[in-house]
Amino acid sequence: IRENKDGTYSVDFYREKPWYKFWGPAYTKETVTVDNQFPTKAGNPEFNDSKGASDTGKKENMWGMVYEKAYAKLHGSYSDIGKGGYPGVAMAEITGKASTTQSSGSTSLEKLAEWEKKGYAIAAGSKRKPSNLGVVGGHAYYILGVDTVNKTVTMGNPWGFKNVTLTEAEFQANYADVYVNTIQQ
């Protein structure tokens, strides 16, 4: 994200080339520019409100709202991205590197810890009907941390609440897929 002199923000994304093109780079950079006006409802941001940016007015807390607005513009509108999607696609569009996907059942805590140590971006999609009541169904989470001593993984909810800490078995029971992007955070 770059703040421009006119108060707007420019965000770089990467579009994957169409499946029918056999030449050229896998991803091409596309810059999206947005202003600093965000949709509100009852005076509060209707979408992503990164750590109370609207309350504090701090620019460093606005990155989530800027990214989300730019991503919505890239895809057409907030409603076009509000229907959900796959974290691997979003990570590739942000980093310009392809993400890999594998089932949670074949993903061990040791593997998650290894990827985390390498600085990879890791996300997981919860099952439609998770067994753990603290996990939102059909939702994307990111890895906040892996504790190999206590054998747990803490999953972050991008909505900013309901983060959960799970054992390996609970992780595998509540999440369907794991998405890994090799770019360092």
N, C-alpha and C positions, 0 to 999 in steps of 0.2 A: 504494500500500500504506500502510495506517495501522496502527500498533501501538496496541492497545487497552490500557486500564488493567489488564485481567485477564490479560494475557500472550498474548492471541490477536491475530490480524491480520485486518483487513478489506481486501478487494481489490475494486475496481470493475471490472466488465466490462460489455459492451454486447451485448444480444441483438438480432439483426435481426428486424424484423417479418415475419410469415409472408407468403408470396407472394400469398395471397388477400386480404390486408388492403390496401385502397387509401387508408386514412386514417391519420393520426397520424404521429409521427416515424419515420424509417427505423430508428433504434436506440433502445432503452430501456435505461437503466442498471439493473444488477442487482449488488448487493453480496453478496459471499460472505465468510464469516468462517471462519477455520481456526485450529487451535491450533498450537503450535510443536513438535509431536511428528511425526517423519518416519519412514517405513518404512526399516528397515535390514536389511542382509544381512551377516552376519559382522562386525557392529559398524560398518559403513560405510553411508552413505545408499545405498539401492537405486536411487534415481532421481537427479535433478539435485543435485549437490553443488557449489554455486557457490563456486569458488576455495577449497575446503577449509574451508567454514563449519563443518563438523562438527569439524574439527581445531582451528580457532582460536576458535570460539565467538563470533566477531564478528558482531553483528547486521547490519552493512552487507553482509556476505557471504551472508546468508541469503535475500536477495530472490528469487533464482532458485528455491529450494526452496519458498518461500512461494507464489510465483506459480504454480508447477507444481501444488502441492497444491490451491490454490484453483481452478485451471482444471480439474483432475481432478474436484473436487467439483461444479463448474458443469455438467460433462458426465456425471457419474455415478460415475466411478471412474478410477483410473490406467490400468486396462486399456482403458477406453473412449477415452482419448487416446493410448494407446501403439500403436494400430493405424495411426497416421499420419494425415495430413490435408493440408490446403493452407495454406501460410503466410499467404495473403491473408485467409482466414477468421479465423485466429487474430489477425492484426494488426487486423482490423476489430472483433473482439470485445474487444480490449484498448483500442483508441482511440475506438471509436464512429464511425469514418469508414470508408466503403467503400474497399476496395483495388482497384487495377486489375491486370490480368494481361495479359502479352503474351509472345510467344515470344522465346526468347533470341536466335534468329537475326535478329530485327528490333531488337535492343537493342545499340547501339554503346557503346564505352567513354566516348565524349563524353556520351551520354545518361545513363549511370550516374553520371559525374562531376557532371553538372548536378543530378541528383536528390540526390546526396550533399551537394553544396554548399548546397542548399535545406533540408537536414536531414530529408529524407524517410526513412522506414523502407523498406529494400529487402531482399528475400529472393529466393532462387532455388531451384528444385527440380531436383536432379540427375536425369539420365537413369537408367533402370533399369540399364543396362550402360554406364557411362562409359568413355571411351577412356583417361583419365588414371587411373593406379592409385592416385593420392593422393586421388581423389574417391570418396566413399562413394555407391554407387548407390541411387536412390530415396530420397533424403534431402534435407532442407531445410537451406540455408545462408543466412547473412546477409552483406552486403557489409561488410567491415572497412575497405576503402579502395580508391580508384581512383588510380592513378599515371599521369597523362596524359603525363608526360615519358618514362617507360619503357614506356608503353602496356601496363600490366598492371592486373589487378584481383585483390585478395586477398579470398578467401572465408573466412568464419569458420564453423566447425562448432560448433553449439550443444552438442555433447558435450564441448567443451573441448580437443579434440586434432584433429590432421589438418587444420589450416587450410592452404589452398593458394593460391598465387599463379599466375595464368594470363594468357596473352595473350588478346586479344579472340577470336581464332580458337579457342583452347583453351576459353575460356569458352563460346562458342556450341556447340562440339562436345560438351561435358560436361553442359550444363544445358539443360533443356527449356523451362521457363517462368520469367519474372521477375515478382515481385509487388511492387507499389509502393503505399505508404500515405502520403498527403500530410501527415499530422500530423508536426510537427517532433519530433525525438528529444529 
